[in-house]
Structures are given as C-alpha cells and as structure tokens.
Amino acid sequence: MPGMSDILHIVGGGMAGSEAAWQAANLGVDVVIHEMRPKVETFAHKTGNLAEMVCSNSFRSDDSEQNAVGLLHWEMRAANGLIMAAADRHRLPAGGALAVDRDPFAETVTAQLLAHPRISVSQEEITALPDNGHWIIATGPLTSAELGAAIAAETGAEALAFFDAIAPIVYFDSIDMSRAWMQSRYDKGETEEERTAYLNCPMDRDQYEAFIDALLAADKTEFHEGETAGYFDGCLPIEVMAERGRETLRHGPMKPVGLTNPHQPDVKAHAVVQLRRDNALGTLYNIVGFQTKMKYGAQTEVLRMIPGLENASFARLGGIHRNTFLNAPSLLDARMRLKSRPNIRFAGQITGVEGYVESAAMGLLAGRMAAGDILGRPLAPPPETTATGALITHISGGADAKTFQPMNVNFGLFPPVHGLKGGRRGRKDRYKAYTDRAKADWQGWLGRTSQNAA
C-alpha cells in the first residue's frame, strides 16, 4: 500500500482535474479526486458528473496543421488524453470544429475515471491549502469562496477576475425551418453531414438594425457593488460587442459570408445567426457566439426577433458569472508549482488559460509532472515550440504579470520558425512549419518522459 506521501490529491473534477488524474494514474500513481459536486453545487453546473461542460459544447477547430487549438488536440491525443478520447467518441457534426454531445461526454469521462484501479473520487469540499503531500488545485473559474480566500491569503495578492457569459440553447423542434436552413460556412466538411452542420437564420438590414436596437436597450445583469473585472475577448457578451459598434456583430458571430439561403438563393443576407447542434439526437442547438448578460425576460424577447426563432423554446437561457484566475506569471514556476508552496500545483482555467482544451492540456501537464515528482523522476516542461509548451511558457513567465489576462492557445505564443518570411502571403506555410516542428518536438518530449517514468 502506498503511503499518504505517495498519493496525488486533485481538487476539482473538471476538464483539467479529470485529465490530470488520468495521466498520473496511467504513469503508476494513486490518485484521489476531491470534487465538491453534487454535495456543494454551483449555479453553472447541472449534474455531479466529472468534466461537465457548462458553456459551449465546442472544442473549436480540429485542424492540426493550420490551427493552434487543433494542434493542441493532436498533442493531447498523442499523449493518450482522456478528454480528447471522450470528445472523439461523442463527436457531433460541426464542419471543421470538434463539437461534442455534452452529457454522454461527461458520463464517459466519469465512468472511465471511476473504473480506473488507481483513481478514487471523494465528494467533499476542500477549503484550505494543504501543508504537505502532493496536490493539484484544478478548481477552475468557479473556485469556491473559502478556497479562493485561502489562495488569496497564501499568495498575498487577490486573484484576478473576469466575467464570462454562457450562450442560450434552443429546442430544434421550435425553430421555423421555412426560414432557416442547414449549411456549414463555405460548405466546409468532408461529408454531407459536416457540410450541413450549422443551422442558419438570415436577417435583412432592417431586421438587423432593429435587433441591435433591442439588444442595446435590453435589461442586463449588472456587476455587484465592489466587483471590478474585465471580459475575456474570446467570450464577449453580444451586448458588449454591439456597444463597440453597430457593425461589430456583422463582422463577428453574425457574419453572412460563405452562406447561401436556399429559400431565397438570389438574396444576400445582411447578417446570419448560426446555431450548432448541442446533442447527438439533434434536439438541442446552441446559438453560436451569443454569450449574453441579458436578463431572462429580455433574452426571450430579443432572441425571438431572429427570423426562424420567433417561436423558439429555450432549453437553457444565457447567463453571466464571475471567473477567477491566478496571476500565474508571478505565482507559478515553470513546472506549475506555487512558488511559496512547491507541493501544490495549479492546473486548468485558474492558471489563466482560456478554453476547455487549454484547461485539459494544463491538467495533462500537471498530472504528468506531479507523477514524476512522486516517482522520484522529475519531468522537464515540454519545449515552448509545442502548443502545450507555449501555453505553460506564457503563463509561467512569458506574459507580463502587470497586464496578465486569460489566453487561448495561438501561434503568437510560439517562437518564430527561422527561415520563413512573415506576412499574410506566407501564413499558410508558416503555420504548417509551426505544427510540423511542434509535432516532432512533442513526440520527442513524450518519448523522454515515457522513458523517465519507466
């Protein structure tokens, strides 16, 4: 039997905590996941499942040659990632994106973790930072108030914060398909199912202008007194985008390009609202990019102004919540350890990465590094030329601590590839060079870590 000092404790069973547990256990370490749900609920979670998706059901682009998040998918698959395996198993048509059926996805992750002989789950809330043992804090953006206070007391600085918003979900059978149609932008996809993965609702100019007016005038959830935080640009509420200019939404989630309305093929839409399938049955669709802070009554009124959604019935309305994250560049070292307490690592969104995949990737890395420490074979961070390495380099010192904000993976975090000229004309070749280099370097790092763990 292993001693207490040989056990890895993980606080939080979201994307990062689940992936960390899987990686560490497969390297031969006993793991306990401490998950407060369902005993202690959050406003965003609906079940007690591990790795529950609370916002979008999309892992974004799956292109591993031209997209940084697609490259991150590839790296996690190469590392036998649990999250990516479950996502692939429950994949839904979404053009070039990886969208998943959220409930079966979480059920699969939960079942596989519970079935692993080295993993156990303890349903309890951890409210203080442990003094000893090996720990990973992966509580995500909804870290409980007591644990958040303990983290702030330890670091000597308040955690940074931003506000995040959730998009509404519509019942498919309430959508008027005499006005809407199915098509992926530019007919992207290898199969007919992929080429028709999105549901489109067109607007003419007058409808769009009326929609913007209603959006700007709608009742919205306001910050509580004393709350000061910014939004993450990758998840802006539609009202905030509209406030930046009346045309902003037309150049963002409502852009009309690459789509032809079969009901009126000769009429070019002024704007298009897209919905993406949210479950395998095709009974639920989420409104793409429509994160919102409108109050519930206002949401139903405004969203029913969208052609095709006049009689829409909502399975879930949008919402806004406070996300917290660490000032990681000043608090964490290159191996994700809290500088003041090296027995504690942090992983997931609380480290200042943004997105399901990025969170899970930081869990993968933290789990492997913690296992290396427990086994007496510490692991070096992956090269910064890889997607995972670029993220950990950014949050552990590559970013300026004074202006640190949540970050998605992107090629701007990667060191340049020598011998390639910049500029838009060479972007495709440059991105391919980034991904080719990253894949080779990631495989090399995995090989070294596997030998180290053997």
C-alpha positions as CSV (number, residue, x, y, z in Angstrom):
1,M,0.0,0.0,0.0
2,P,1.3,3.4,-0.9
3,G,1.8,5.9,1.9
4,M,0.0,9.3,2.1
5,S,3.0,11.0,0.6
6,D,2.8,8.8,-2.5
7,I,-0.8,9.8,-3.3
8,L,-1.7,12.6,-5.6
9,H,-4.6,14.7,-4.5
10,I,-6.5,16.7,-7.1
11,V,-9.0,19.3,-6.1
12,G,-11.7,19.7,-8.8
13,G,-13.0,17.2,-11.3
14,G,-13.4,19.4,-14.3
15,M,-11.5,19.1,-17.6
16,A,-8.1,19.8,-16.0
17,G,-8.6,17.7,-12.9
18,S,-10.0,14.7,-14.8
19,E,-7.1,14.8,-17.3
20,A,-4.5,15.2,-14.6
21,A,-5.9,12.2,-12.7
22,W,-5.9,10.1,-15.9
23,Q,-2.3,10.9,-16.8
24,A,-0.9,10.4,-13.3
25,A,-2.7,7.1,-12.7
26,N,-1.5,5.8,-16.1
27,L,2.0,6.6,-15.0
28,G,1.6,4.4,-11.9
29,V,0.5,6.9,-9.2
30,D,-2.5,6.5,-6.9
31,V,-4.9,9.5,-7.2
32,V,-7.8,10.9,-5.2
33,I,-10.0,13.4,-6.9
34,H,-11.7,15.8,-4.4
35,E,-14.9,17.1,-6.1
36,M,-17.4,19.1,-4.1
37,R,-20.3,18.5,-6.5
38,P,-23.0,17.4,-6.2
39,K,-22.9,18.0,-2.4
40,V,-21.9,21.6,-3.0
41,E,-23.5,22.9,-6.1
42,T,-22.6,25.8,-8.4
43,F,-25.0,27.9,-10.4
44,A,-23.5,26.8,-13.7
45,H,-23.3,23.0,-13.2
46,K,-26.3,20.8,-13.6
47,T,-25.0,17.4,-12.7
48,G,-22.5,15.7,-10.5
49,N,-20.5,14.3,-13.4
50,L,-16.8,14.9,-13.8
51,A,-15.7,17.1,-16.8
52,E,-19.2,18.6,-17.2
53,M,-19.4,21.2,-19.9
54,V,-21.1,24.3,-18.6
55,C,-20.7,26.7,-21.6
56,S,-20.2,25.9,-25.3
57,N,-20.1,22.2,-26.4
58,S,-17.3,23.0,-28.9
59,F,-13.6,22.3,-28.6
60,R,-13.1,24.6,-31.6
61,S,-11.0,23.8,-34.7
62,D,-9.7,20.3,-35.1
63,D,-7.2,21.3,-37.9
64,S,-3.8,20.3,-36.5
65,E,-1.9,21.8,-39.4
66,Q,-3.2,25.3,-39.6
67,N,-4.8,26.0,-36.2
68,A,-3.1,26.2,-32.8
69,V,-6.0,24.7,-30.9
70,G,-6.2,21.8,-33.4
71,L,-2.5,21.2,-32.8
72,L,-3.3,21.1,-29.1
73,H,-5.9,18.4,-29.8
74,W,-3.2,16.4,-31.7
75,E,-0.8,16.7,-28.8
76,M,-3.3,15.5,-26.3
77,R,-4.3,12.6,-28.5
78,A,-0.7,11.6,-28.8
79,A,-0.4,11.6,-25.0
80,N,-3.3,9.2,-24.6
81,G,-5.5,12.1,-23.4
82,L,-8.8,11.0,-21.8
83,I,-10.6,14.3,-22.6
84,M,-9.8,14.0,-26.3
85,A,-10.7,10.3,-26.5
86,A,-14.1,11.0,-24.9
87,A,-14.7,14.0,-27.2
88,D,-13.9,11.9,-30.3
89,R,-16.2,9.2,-29.1
90,H,-19.1,11.6,-28.8
91,R,-18.3,13.9,-31.7
92,L,-21.1,15.9,-33.4
93,P,-21.1,17.3,-36.9
94,A,-19.7,20.8,-36.8
95,G,-17.8,21.4,-40.0
96,G,-14.1,21.7,-39.2
97,A,-14.7,22.1,-35.5
98,L,-14.8,19.4,-32.8
99,A,-18.2,19.7,-31.1
100,V,-19.4,17.0,-28.6
101,D,-22.6,15.7,-27.1
102,R,-22.1,17.1,-23.7
103,D,-23.9,14.7,-21.4
104,P,-22.6,11.4,-22.8
105,F,-19.2,13.0,-23.0
106,A,-19.1,13.8,-19.2
107,E,-20.7,10.4,-18.4
108,T,-17.9,8.6,-20.3
109,V,-15.1,10.6,-18.6
110,T,-16.7,9.9,-15.2
111,A,-17.1,6.2,-15.9
112,Q,-13.6,5.8,-17.1
113,L,-12.1,7.6,-14.1
114,L,-14.2,5.6,-11.6
115,A,-13.2,2.3,-13.3
116,H,-9.5,3.1,-13.1
117,P,-7.9,0.9,-10.3
118,R,-5.6,3.8,-9.2
119,I,-8.3,6.5,-9.1
120,S,-10.9,7.2,-6.4
121,V,-13.3,10.1,-6.0
122,S,-14.1,11.8,-2.7
123,Q,-17.1,14.1,-2.7
124,E,-16.0,16.8,-0.4
125,E,-15.2,20.5,-0.5
126,I,-11.5,21.4,0.2
127,T,-11.5,24.8,1.9
128,A,-7.8,25.3,2.8
129,L,-4.4,24.8,1.1
130,P,-2.7,21.6,2.4
131,D,0.7,21.9,4.2
132,N,2.1,18.7,2.9
133,G,1.6,15.9,0.3
134,H,1.3,16.2,-3.5
135,W,-1.7,18.4,-4.6
136,I,-3.1,19.8,-7.8
137,I,-5.6,22.6,-7.5
138,A,-7.8,22.4,-10.6
139,T,-11.0,24.1,-9.3
140,G,-11.5,26.2,-12.4
141,P,-13.1,29.6,-12.8
142,L,-15.8,28.7,-10.2
143,T,-13.4,28.1,-7.3
144,S,-15.4,28.1,-4.0
145,A,-15.3,31.3,-1.9
146,E,-13.5,29.6,1.0
147,L,-10.8,28.0,-1.1
148,G,-10.4,31.2,-3.1
149,A,-9.9,33.2,0.1
150,A,-7.2,30.7,1.2
151,I,-5.4,31.0,-2.1
152,A,-5.5,34.8,-1.9
153,A,-4.2,34.8,1.7
154,E,-1.3,32.5,0.7
155,T,-0.3,34.4,-2.4
156,G,-0.5,37.8,-0.7
157,A,-2.5,39.1,-3.7
158,E,-6.1,38.9,-4.8
159,A,-6.8,36.6,-7.7
160,L,-7.6,38.5,-10.9
161,A,-11.1,38.1,-12.3
162,F,-13.1,38.5,-15.4
163,F,-16.7,37.9,-16.2
164,D,-17.7,35.1,-18.5
165,A,-21.0,34.5,-20.3
166,I,-23.0,31.5,-21.4
167,A,-24.9,31.2,-24.7
168,P,-28.6,30.1,-24.9
169,I,-29.7,26.6,-26.1
170,V,-32.8,26.2,-28.3
171,Y,-35.1,23.2,-28.9
172,F,-34.8,22.3,-32.6
173,D,-38.5,21.5,-33.0
174,S,-39.3,25.1,-32.1
175,I,-37.3,26.5,-35.0
176,D,-39.1,27.6,-38.1
177,M,-37.2,25.7,-40.9
178,S,-39.2,27.5,-43.6
179,R,-37.0,30.5,-42.8
180,A,-33.8,28.8,-41.5
181,W,-31.6,26.3,-43.3
182,M,-28.7,23.9,-42.7
183,Q,-25.3,24.7,-44.0
184,S,-21.7,25.0,-42.8
185,R,-19.9,28.2,-43.8
186,Y,-18.3,27.7,-47.3
187,D,-19.8,24.2,-47.2
188,K,-16.8,23.1,-45.2
189,G,-16.6,19.4,-44.3
190,E,-15.9,16.1,-46.0
191,T,-19.3,14.6,-45.6
192,E,-22.8,15.9,-46.2
193,E,-23.5,15.8,-42.5
194,E,-20.5,18.0,-41.9
195,R,-21.4,20.4,-44.7
196,T,-24.8,20.9,-43.1
197,A,-23.7,21.0,-39.5
198,Y,-24.9,24.5,-38.7
199,L,-28.4,25.9,-38.7
200,N,-28.6,29.4,-40.2
201,C,-31.1,32.2,-39.6
202,P,-30.8,35.2,-42.0
203,M,-31.5,38.9,-41.4
204,D,-32.0,41.7,-43.8
205,R,-30.7,45.2,-43.0
206,D,-33.9,46.4,-41.3
207,Q,-34.2,43.2,-39.1
208,Y,-30.5,43.5,-38.1
209,E,-30.8,47.2,-37.2
210,A,-34.0,46.5,-35.1
211,F,-32.2,43.6,-33.4
212,I,-29.2,45.8,-32.5
213,D,-31.6,48.5,-31.1
214,A,-33.4,45.9,-28.9
215,L,-30.1,44.4,-27.8
216,L,-28.7,47.7,-26.7
217,A,-31.9,48.6,-24.9
218,A,-32.5,45.3,-23.1
219,D,-32.3,44.8,-19.3
220,K,-29.0,43.3,-18.4
221,T,-27.3,41.8,-15.4
222,E,-25.0,44.3,-13.8
223,F,-22.0,43.8,-11.7
224,H,-22.5,43.9,-7.9
225,E,-21.1,46.8,-6.0
226,G,-17.3,46.4,-5.5
227,E,-16.9,43.9,-8.4
228,T,-14.4,45.1,-10.9
229,A,-13.4,42.9,-13.7
230,G,-13.0,42.9,-17.5
231,Y,-14.3,40.5,-20.1
232,F,-12.2,37.9,-21.9
233,D,-12.2,38.9,-25.6
234,G,-12.8,35.3,-26.7
235,C,-16.1,35.1,-24.9
236,L,-17.6,38.6,-25.0
237,P,-21.4,39.0,-24.4
238,I,-23.2,40.0,-27.6
239,E,-24.3,43.3,-25.9
240,V,-20.7,44.3,-25.2
241,M,-19.8,43.6,-28.9
242,A,-22.8,45.7,-30.0
243,E,-21.8,48.5,-27.8
244,R,-18.4,48.6,-29.6
245,G,-20.2,49.5,-32.8
246,R,-23.4,48.6,-34.7
247,E,-21.4,46.6,-37.3
248,T,-19.4,44.6,-34.8
249,L,-21.7,41.6,-34.7
250,R,-21.9,41.5,-38.6
251,H,-18.1,41.0,-38.6
252,G,-18.2,38.5,-35.7
253,P,-20.7,35.8,-34.9
254,M,-23.3,37.2,-37.3
255,K,-21.2,37.5,-40.4
256,P,-23.1,36.5,-43.5
257,V,-20.2,35.2,-45.7
258,G,-19.9,31.7,-47.1
259,L,-23.6,31.0,-46.9
260,T,-26.5,30.8,-49.4
261,N,-30.1,30.8,-48.3
262,P,-31.9,28.1,-50.3
263,H,-35.3,29.8,-49.6
264,Q,-34.0,32.9,-51.3
265,P,-30.8,32.0,-53.2
266,D,-30.7,35.3,-55.1
267,V,-30.9,37.4,-51.9
268,K,-27.8,38.1,-49.9
269,A,-28.4,38.2,-46.2
270,H,-27.2,41.3,-44.3
271,A,-26.4,39.2,-41.2
272,V,-26.8,35.5,-40.3
273,V,-27.2,33.9,-36.8
274,Q,-25.8,30.4,-36.7
275,L,-26.8,27.6,-34.3
276,R,-24.8,24.4,-33.7
277,R,-26.1,21.0,-32.7
278,D,-25.6,20.5,-28.9
279,N,-26.5,16.8,-28.6
280,A,-26.4,13.6,-30.7
281,L,-30.2,13.4,-31.1
282,G,-30.2,16.8,-32.8
283,T,-32.9,18.0,-30.5
284,L,-30.9,20.9,-29.0
285,Y,-29.0,23.7,-30.7
286,N,-26.9,26.4,-29.1
287,I,-26.7,29.9,-30.6
288,V,-23.1,30.3,-31.7
289,G,-21.2,33.2,-30.2
290,F,-24.3,34.5,-28.4
291,Q,-23.0,34.6,-24.9
292,T,-25.2,37.1,-23.1
293,K,-25.8,39.0,-19.9
294,M,-29.4,40.0,-20.8
295,K,-31.9,39.1,-18.1
296,Y,-34.0,36.1,-18.8
297,G,-37.2,38.0,-19.8
298,A,-35.3,40.3,-22.1
299,Q,-33.4,37.3,-23.7
300,T,-36.6,35.6,-24.8
301,E,-38.0,38.8,-26.3
302,V,-34.8,39.8,-28.1
303,L,-33.8,36.4,-29.4
304,R,-37.3,35.7,-30.8
305,M,-36.6,38.7,-33.1
306,I,-34.3,36.4,-35.0
307,P,-36.0,35.1,-38.2
308,G,-36.8,31.4,-37.6
309,L,-36.7,31.8,-33.8
310,E,-40.0,33.7,-33.4
311,N,-41.5,30.8,-31.5
312,A,-38.3,29.4,-30.1
313,S,-38.4,27.4,-26.9
314,F,-35.2,27.5,-24.8
315,A,-33.7,24.5,-23.0
316,R,-31.3,27.0,-21.3
317,L,-31.0,30.7,-21.3
318,G,-27.7,32.5,-21.3
319,G,-26.1,33.8,-18.2
320,I,-23.0,35.6,-16.8
321,H,-20.7,34.6,-14.0
322,R,-17.5,35.6,-12.3
323,N,-14.4,33.7,-13.3
324,T,-11.3,33.8,-11.2
325,F,-7.8,33.1,-12.1
326,L,-4.3,33.5,-10.7
327,N,-1.7,36.0,-11.7
328,A,0.3,32.9,-12.8
329,P,3.4,34.7,-14.1
330,S,4.1,36.0,-10.6
331,L,2.9,33.0,-8.6
332,L,3.8,29.8,-10.5
333,D,7.1,28.3,-11.6
334,A,7.7,26.6,-15.0
335,R,6.5,23.3,-13.5
336,M,3.2,24.7,-12.5
337,R,4.1,24.8,-8.8
338,L,3.0,27.6,-6.4
339,K,6.3,29.2,-5.6
340,S,5.5,29.7,-1.9
341,R,4.3,26.1,-1.6
342,P,6.0,23.8,-4.1
343,N,3.9,20.8,-3.0
344,I,0.9,22.4,-4.7
345,R,0.4,22.7,-8.4
346,F,-2.3,24.6,-10.2
347,A,-3.9,23.5,-13.5
348,G,-6.8,24.5,-15.8
349,Q,-8.5,27.8,-16.2
350,I,-7.5,29.0,-12.7
351,T,-3.9,29.3,-14.2
352,G,-5.1,31.9,-16.7
353,V,-5.6,29.7,-19.8
354,E,-8.9,30.0,-21.5
355,G,-11.0,27.2,-23.1
356,Y,-11.8,23.6,-22.5
357,V,-8.9,22.2,-24.5
358,E,-6.3,24.6,-22.9
359,S,-7.6,23.7,-19.5
360,A,-7.4,20.0,-20.1
361,A,-3.9,20.4,-21.6
362,M,-2.7,22.1,-18.4
363,G,-4.2,19.2,-16.4
364,L,-2.4,16.7,-18.6
365,L,0.9,18.5,-18.0
366,A,0.3,19.0,-14.2
367,G,-0.7,15.3,-13.8
368,R,2.5,14.1,-15.6
369,M,4.7,16.4,-13.7
370,A,3.2,15.6,-10.3
371,A,3.6,11.9,-11.1
372,G,7.2,12.4,-12.0
373,D,7.9,14.0,-8.6
374,I,6.1,11.2,-6.7
375,L,8.0,8.6,-8.6
376,G,11.3,10.3,-8.0
377,R,11.8,11.2,-11.7
378,P,11.0,14.9,-12.1
379,L,9.9,15.9,-15.6
380,A,11.1,18.9,-17.5
381,P,8.4,21.1,-19.1
382,P,7.7,20.4,-22.8
383,P,9.5,22.6,-25.4
384,E,8.0,26.0,-25.9
385,T,7.8,25.1,-29.6
386,T,4.8,22.8,-28.8
387,A,1.3,24.0,-28.2
388,T,1.3,22.8,-24.6
389,G,4.8,24.1,-24.0
390,A,3.9,27.5,-25.5
391,L,1.0,27.8,-23.0
392,I,3.0,26.9,-19.9
393,T,5.8,29.2,-21.0
394,H,3.3,32.0,-21.4
395,I,1.6,31.6,-18.0
396,S,4.7,30.9,-16.0
397,G,6.6,34.0,-17.0
398,G,6.3,34.6,-20.8
399,A,3.4,37.0,-20.1
400,D,3.8,40.4,-18.3
401,A,2.4,39.9,-14.8
402,K,1.2,43.5,-14.7
403,T,-1.2,43.1,-17.7
404,F,-1.8,39.3,-17.5
405,Q,-5.2,38.2,-18.9
406,P,-6.7,34.8,-19.8
407,M,-5.3,33.5,-23.1
408,N,-6.3,30.9,-25.7
409,V,-3.6,29.0,-27.4
410,N,-2.4,30.8,-30.6
411,F,0.6,30.9,-32.9
412,G,1.6,34.2,-31.4
413,L,2.8,32.3,-28.3
414,F,5.2,30.2,-30.4
415,P,8.8,31.1,-31.1
416,P,9.3,32.0,-34.8
417,V,10.4,29.4,-37.3
418,H,13.7,30.5,-38.7
419,G,14.0,30.8,-42.5
420,L,10.3,31.7,-43.1
421,K,9.2,35.2,-44.0
422,G,6.3,36.8,-42.2
423,G,3.4,38.5,-43.8
424,R,-0.1,37.3,-44.8
425,R,1.1,35.8,-48.0
426,G,3.2,33.2,-46.2
427,R,0.9,32.5,-43.3
428,K,-0.2,29.0,-44.5
429,D,3.3,27.8,-44.9
430,R,4.3,29.4,-41.6
431,Y,1.5,27.7,-39.7
432,K,2.4,24.4,-41.3
433,A,6.0,24.9,-40.2
434,Y,4.9,25.7,-36.7
435,T,2.8,22.5,-36.5
436,D,5.4,20.2,-38.1
437,R,8.0,21.4,-35.6
438,A,5.6,21.1,-32.7
439,K,4.6,17.6,-33.5
440,A,8.2,16.4,-33.8
441,D,9.2,18.2,-30.6
442,W,6.1,16.9,-28.7
443,Q,6.8,13.3,-29.8
444,G,10.4,13.7,-28.6
445,W,9.2,15.1,-25.2
446,L,6.7,12.3,-24.8
447,G,9.4,9.7,-25.6
448,R,11.7,11.2,-23.0
449,T,9.0,11.4,-20.3
450,S,7.9,7.8,-21.0
451,Q,11.5,6.6,-20.5
452,N,11.8,8.7,-17.4
453,A,8.6,7.1,-16.0
454,A,9.6,3.6,-16.8
